[in-house]
Amino acid sequence: MTALTRVLRWLSWTGVAAVLVLLLCHEWFGPDIWYHLYLGKRVWETFLAQPPDNLILGQPNFINLYWLFQLAVWGAYSLGRLYAVSALFVAVWSIALVVSLRTAGAFRAGAWGPVFALFSLLVCQTRFEQRPEIFSYAFLALQIHWLSVWPGARPPSRGEFARFALAQAAWSNMHGYFALGPLLVGLKLAGGLPGWRGPDWTVNRPGRIGLWKLLVLALGASLASPFGWRNWEEVAVLWRFLGAMRLKIQEFIPPAGLPAHWWTVRVFWAYWAATLAAAGILLRASARKETFALLLAAAGLYLSATAYRNIPLIVFLGAPAIGAVLPKIARLPLPETAVRLGAVAAAAALSVWVVAGGFYRSIASSSAFGIRESEYAYPVFFAEYLRAGGFRGTIFNRGSDGGYLEFHFPDLKIYGDSRFTDATLVDEYFQAVTKPAVFRELQRRHGFGAVLLAVAESRDVVADLLRDPGWKLAYADLHRVFLVNRASTAGRAMPIQPPRFYRGEDLTLPYNGLSAVRWTDLLEKTGDDRDLLLDLDQLAQAPLIPSAVLESALNDGRKRPDPDVAAAVRALRPKMVPSRPGDADYVDWLLGQAQHP
């Protein structure tokens, strides 16, 4: 190996590590992490694996099998808040991917190893969130690797039994994917059947018995939980819930049903096809020898194609099949220096793209580079208002805001968070945030003192409440609105804060622009010209404004715009960014109609 080759090898793998760290150093935006932090704190305080909470919407089948994960993230948060938790996720993802790359033979594939590693990172990036499943990926990668390198002719040693059992026990107290552990051992047993028959039956008997013992041990370790066999009951509950809500929650939607412009999903399908090709090569060349790898690949191909949340499983379950093929590529007469230079350049370009924000724009993500709370994903500004005013009543809220609220305001009585297990109750909640009649029925049953809703999601419900004299607008920002019930003692006591529809957000980002459009449309439809003028006046601070915002302010299909509204829109016209061809002409036509009836 020449000096240049050694330098390029170091640079290419350093580039892969840099991309991994940079992709994981992003804004927090997932809804689950805050309720896990809240429960982790409660577990620590009460010494109960499933502590009580203040949620109005109780999920009757929820079992907190995540309690050990929650303690881990709460401990990290106590030490260094978001930075320490993000560092924990970087460490666990690094373990998962390094072990999986080792199983896939990436470190023996020469110049193509870093290329394959970058490919794998982009596939897994679809789930780079602060979620308990990342521990599942680490345990899954470890157990697959141990089973892949274990020679079937001998039983596992005591040390191998112990590490497998400890990993399984920890996994069973962190995430529902723990059920894959015993399944892996079962597949290893099934994979060994061709080699155990015939003349090798006696030779392989110790290994066969050892695997049966390992299967029993894995099943026993999966019960090493405060909930015992109910761990498996919860897996069944979650599986049924996934089936019932398959097309109603984005992470349950199959990748084939996701928007085509999500290019990272297309990368997944390319990886999926490559795994299928590797499995085909194995099936043709050495099916008997590689049965375990083939069975794992088949499981990975199936599971990853069934739901968006399962996409990373193709990387981990497909690793043994890839590992039987990838190192052979290194022996082909290919320009190694050019490939390494390409890997270095790709890692550098991707790193710059991530830091500059272009990567997140390209996948229409609401996240961005930098460890902080997403002001779009969480009610950060509303929390400041709530701390100043206090609230002693009940709040109907979005599930994705629930975890943040219960962590920061543990005494607050909120409707629910994102720990969903009951399809009927969750479906009613989904309808209540979009359909006024369903919300009114919930209001009749629970008598909420206030509601905290997302304008982009709940326009019809918000419009209905704004027209109702029994409710008053107490707080509003670009994404959220807080209305209080005048009949409620807690509602009447809340201070009224003038709406702040704009706080410097980039309105050209789809999620910010949509909220801005929804506000102008909502205020126009409800005839609230005072707040509409305030909205337009505040949006004037933005350097660029989507044309749909101006269209919504000018056109409700029933009347001429208020002259003051038309004047405000005319002042914003130079900052307008057309969303579609012809939008500029349409806005100009509407302005003309406002001027000439």
N, C-alpha and C positions, 0 to 999 in steps of 0.2 A: 504494500500500500504506500503510495507516494505521499509526500508532505501535503500536496494540494488536496489529494483525496481525503486525508485525515481532517484537514481544516473544513472541507466541504461537508464531510460527515458530521462533524461537531456542529457546524452552523445549521445544517438542515434539521437535526434533531432539536437543537436549541430553538429554532424557529417554530417547530411543532409545539414545544412546551410554551413558548410565548403566546401563540395563538390560543391555546387552551386557557391559559390564565386570563388573557384579555377578554375572551368570550365569556368567561365566568365573572369578570368584574363589571357587572352591568347593574342598572337600576333594578331594585326589587319591584316586581310587578305581579307575581302570583298571589292569588287570594288566600292560599292555605297556610302559608308560613306564619302568619300572625296568630291564627287560632292554635297552631302548634306551640308557638312561644307562650301564649296565654296558658294552655293546658300544661306545658312544661313547668311553668312557674307554680301552677296550682298543685301539680304532682309533688313538687319539691316542698311546698308548704303543708300539704295535707297527708303526705305519704300514702296517697291513694292513686292507683293506676288509672282510675276513671273518676276524677273529682267532680263535684257538682258545679253547675254554672247558672247563669241568669237568662238563658235563652228562652224565649216564649215558644218557638217552634222546636220542640224536642224531637230528635230522630229516634223512634222507638227501638230500632235495631242497631243503633250505633254502639260498637265496642271499641274502646280506645286501645287497640293493639299497637299504636304508635308510641306508647308512653316512653320507651327507652330513647327513641329518636328525639322526642320532645325534651327530655332531660338533657340530652347532648346539646341541642341547639340553645336551650335556655342557659345552660352553663357557659357556652361560648358567648352568648349575648351579654351575660352578666360581666364577662371579662372585657369585651371590646365591642359591644353593640353590633351594628351591621357588619363592620369590618371583620370581626372575629368569626361571625357566622359564615360570611362569604369565604374566609380563609379555610374554614372547616370543609365547605363544599368543594373548594379547589383541591384540598388534600384527598377527599374521598373520591372525587371524579378522577384524579390523577392515578390513584390506586386501581380503580376499575379499568381505566383505559390502558394503563401500562401492562397490567396482567392480561387483558384481552389481546393487546397487540403482541405480547409474548406468545400466547396460545396460537395466534394467527400467523406466527412466523415473521412478523414485520422486522424484527431485529436481525433476522437471518436472510433478508431479502435484498441486501445491498442497497443500491440507490433508490430502489422502488419502495423500500420500507417507509421513509418519511412521506412519500406521495400517498401511500395507502393510509398512513396515520392521519394526514390532513383530510382525506376522504372520509375516514371514520369520524373525525371530529365534527365535520359538517353535518353528518347524519345525526349524531347524538345532540348537536346544538339545538335541535327542535325541542329538546326537553331540558335545557340548561336553566332550570328554575330551582328555587329553594324548596325542595320537596323531599319527603322521606324515601321516595323511590330510588334516589341516588345511592343510598346504602344498599338497596336491593341489587343495583348494578354491580357494586363492589363485591358483595357476597356471591352473586351469580357468577361473576368473572373468576373469583377464587375457586369456587367449587367445580366449575367447568374445567379449569386448568388442572386442578388436583386429579380429577377423574380422567382427564385426557392423557396425562403423563404416567398414570399408575399402570404398571404392567399387570395384565390380568392373570398371570400364572401364580401370583402370590397374594395372600390376603393383605389388607392394609395393616400397617404397624400400629402400635398403641398410640404413638404420636399422631399418626394420620387420622385414626379414629377420633382422638381428642380434639384436633383442630377442626375437623369437619363438624363435630357435635357442638363445639363452642360457637362456631360461625352460624350454625343453624339455630341455636338457641337465641343468640343475639338478634338474628334476622327475624325470628318469630315475634319479637317484641318491638319491631320497628316498622314493618310494612307488610301488606297482604301478599306481596310476591313471594313470601317465604314458602308458599306451597310449591314453588318450583324446585326447592331443594330435594325433597324426597322424589319428585318426578325425575330429576337428573339421575339419581341413583337407579331408579327404575329403568330409565333409558339405557344406562350403562349395562345393566343386567340383560336387557333385551338385545343390546348391541353385541354382547358376548355369546349369544346363543349359537351362531354359526360356528364359532371356534371351539365350543365346548362339546359339540357332538362328534361322533366318530372316534378316531384314535386319540384325539386330544382330551377326551372327556375326563379321564383319570388325572392327566397332568394339570388340567385347569380346575380341578375340584377345590383346592384350597382357596383360589381366587374367587370362585363362585360362592363358596360358603362365606367368605369374607364380605362379599358384596351384599349378601342377604343380611348379614349382621349389620352392615353399614346402613342398609335401608331401614331396619328396625330402629337403629340408633337415631337416624335422621327423623323418623316419625316421632320417636320419644322426645327428642330435643325440641321438636316443633310444639310440644305441649308444655315446655318449660316456661310457663307464662302465668301471671296472676289469673288469667282467664281459662287456662287449661284447654280442653277440647273446644271451648267456645271460640277460640282463635279460628278454627276451621269453619265454624258456623258463620263467622263474620266474612270469611272468604266467599262462602256460598251467597250470603246476602249481597255483597258487593258485585258478584258475578251476575246475579239476577237484576240488580239495579242498573248495571251497565247495559244489559240487554233491553230493559224497559226504556231507558233514556238514550238509546244509541244515537238517535238523530236529533236530540234536543240539547246536548252538551257538546261543545266543539271538540274536546279532547277524546270523546268516544267515537267521533265520526271517522270512518275509514279514510286513509290517505287518498284513495282514489276520488273521494268526494270533496276534497279541498280545492281552493282556487288554483288554477294553473299557473298564476303569476308568482306563487310561492316557490321560488327556484330551489330552495333547500329541500322541498318535498320531491322535486325532480331528481335531486342528487340522491335522495333516499331510494327512489325507484331504480336508478342506475346501480346503486349498491345492491339492491335486492336482486336485480338481474345478474350481477356479477356473482353473488352467492349462489344463485340458481345454476349458473354455468359451472362454478366450482363443484357443486354437488353432482352435476351431470358428469363431469370428468371423473370424479371419484366413483360414481356408480358404474361407469364404463370400465375403469381401470382396476379398482380394488375394492369392490363393494363389500366383500366379506370381511376384509381387514378394517374397513373404516365405517362399519355399521353405526357405531355410536355417533360419529361425526355427521353421518347422513341423517340420522334421526333428529339430532339437534338442529341441523340446517332446516329440515322439514318443519320442525316446530317454530323456528325463527321466521321462516318464510310465511307461515300461516298467521302467527300471532301479530307480527309487525304489520301485516296487511289488513288486519281487522279493525284497528283503532289508531288514531293519531298518537295517543299516549304511549303506544307500544312500539313506536318506530325504533328506539335504540335497541330493542331486543334482537333485531337482525344482526347488529354488530357483535353482541355477546354470544348468542346462540349459534351464529354462523362462523365463529372464530375457528373451531377445529377443522371445518371443511375448507375454509380459506387457508388454514395453516398447512394443509396437505398439498396445496397448489402454489401458493405465493412464493415460497423459497425457490421453487424451480425456475421462476422467472429470472431470478438473479443469475442463473447459469446461462441465460441466453446471451448471444453476442450483441449487446446493446450499448449505446454511448453513455457509459456510467457517469462521466463528468458532466455531460450535458443534462442528464436527468437530475443529478444532485444540484446543479446550478438552477434548474427549473424549480426544484423543491424549495430552495433558499429564496428565490425570487417570489414564489407564490406565497410563502409564509410571511415574508416582509410586506408584500402588497396587501395581504389579508389583514395583517396587524394594523397597518396604517388605516385601512378602510374601516376597521372596527372602531379604532380610537376617534377617527374623524366623524363617525356616525353614519357613513354611507351604507354600511352593512345593514344596520337596523332599518334604514329607510327602504332598502332594496327588498326586504321581506315584510314591509308594512307592519313592523313591530312597534308596540307602544313603549318599548324599552329603549335604553341608550347606554353608551359607555359611561362607567362611573358608578361607584357604590353609594347609593342613596335611595330614599323612598321615592317611588314614582308618584308625582302629584296628579297624574291622570288615574292610575290604578287605585290609589288610596285617598281617603278623605282627609288629606293633610291640612288643608286650609280650614275645613270645617272643624277639625279638632281644635284649632286655635280659638275659633268662635265658641265652641262648647266649653273649653276651659275657662273662658272669660265669663260666660253667662251661666253655666251649670244647667242641668236638666234633671228632673226627678220623676219624669213620667216614662211611658213606654214608647218606643220608636219602631215603626215599620221601616226596614232598611233593605238594601240590596244585600244578597248573601256574600258577594265579593268584598263588601265593606265591613261585614260583620266581625271578622277576625281582628281587623285593625282597631275597631271600636272597642271590642271586649278586652283586648290587650291594654290599650291606653286608658280605658274607662271601665275597669272591672266591675263597678257597682251599677253600671248603666243597664237598664232592662231593654234589650233589643230583640227583634223578631227572630233572627237566625244568622248563621254564618255559612261557610261553604262545605261543612262536613255533611254531605248528602248520602243518605242510605235508603230512604223511603220514597219510592217513585211517585206515589199519589200525593204526598205532602209537597214534594219538590215541584211537581207539575202545577199544583195549585199556586205555589209561590211564583213560578215563572209566569203564570197567567195574571196574577195580581199586579205585577209590576208593569204590565202592558195593557190590561183591560180594566177600565174603570168599574164595571159591574162586579168583577171578581174582587177587586180591592174593596169595594163598598161592603161586600159580604164579609170579608175578613175584618173590616173596621167594625161592622155590627157585632161580630163575635168577640173581638178583643178590645175595642175602644181605645185605639192608639192615641197617645197625646201628641204625636208628631210623625212626620214621614221624612225620610232622607232618600232621595231618588236621583238617578242619573237622567239628565235631560235627554240625552241621545236615545236612551233605552225606553223611557217612560213618558214620552211626550203627551200621550192621550190622558194618562192618569193625572199628570201635572196640570194639564189644561183644565180637566174636570174640577180639580181642587181649587185652581185659581179663580174659577167662575163661582165657586161656592163661598158665600159670605161667612160660612162657619169655619173657614180656614184662612190663615193669613201667611203671607210670605215673610219669613223671618231671616232667611239667609240664602244667598245664591253666589256661586262662582261659575266659571266657564263650564264645568262638567256636572255640578250637583246643585240640588235645590232642597231646602229644608223648609217645610211648611208645618205650622203648629195648629192644633185643634183649639179653637176659641172656647169650646165647652170644657176643655181640660184645664185644671188648675195649673199644672206644670206648663201647659202651652201659653196660658195668659201671662205667666210670669217671665217668659223668655223675652229678652231684648230684641228689638228689630234692628238688623244691620243693613244698611243700604247695599243693594246687590253690587258685586264686583265681578262683572262678566269677563274681565280681561286682566291678567296679571303678567303679561309679557310672553305668553305662550306663542309658539310658532304655528300660525293658523294654516300654513301650507301642509302640515302633517295631517293625514286623513282623520285621525281620531280627534284632534283639536278642531279642525275645520268643521267636522260633522256636528260637534257640540255647538259651535258658533252658529251654524245654520239652524239647528233645532231651536236655539233660543230666539233668534229673530222670527222664525216661523211661528213659534209658540206665542210670543208677545203680540205679533200681528193678528193671529187668529183669535186671541182673547180680547183684542181691542185695547190693550194696555199701551197706549201711545207714550205715556210718560216714561215707563221703563224701557220701551223700545228706543226712545230717543237717548236715554241713558246708556243703553246697550251700544248703540251706534257711536255715541260720543266716546265711550271707553275703547271700542274697537279701533277708533281712529289712531290710537297709539301704535297699532300693529303696522309693520312695514309693508306687509302684503295681506290681502284679504280675498278669500275665495269668492268668485262671482255669485255662487249660490246664496251667500249671505245677503247680498244686495237684492237678488231676485226675491228672496223670502220677505224682505222688508217692504218691497214695493208691490207685491202681487199676492192677494189672497183670493182673487177670483170673484169678489163681491162688490168692491167699492174702490174709488180712487184713493190713493195714499194721502195721508195727512200732508199738507204742504211743508210742515217742518220736517217730517220724515223724509220726504222727497229731497229737501234741501240737504239733509244730513247724508243721504245716499249719494247725492251729486258731489258732495265734498270728498267722499270716499272713492269715487270713481277712478281717480288716477292710481290708486293702490290695488285695483282689482286684478286678480289672476283668474282668467277664464278656466273653468273646469272642463269644458268641452268646446269644440268648434261652434261658433255661432253664439256663444254666451254673451260676448261683449255687445254684439248687435242687439240681442234681446234685452239686455239691461238698458241700453240706450233707447230702445223703443219704449220700454216701461217708463223711463224718465220723461220721454216725450209725451206719453199719455197723461202722466201726472201734471205736466205743464199745460197741455191742451186737451181738455175733456172732450 
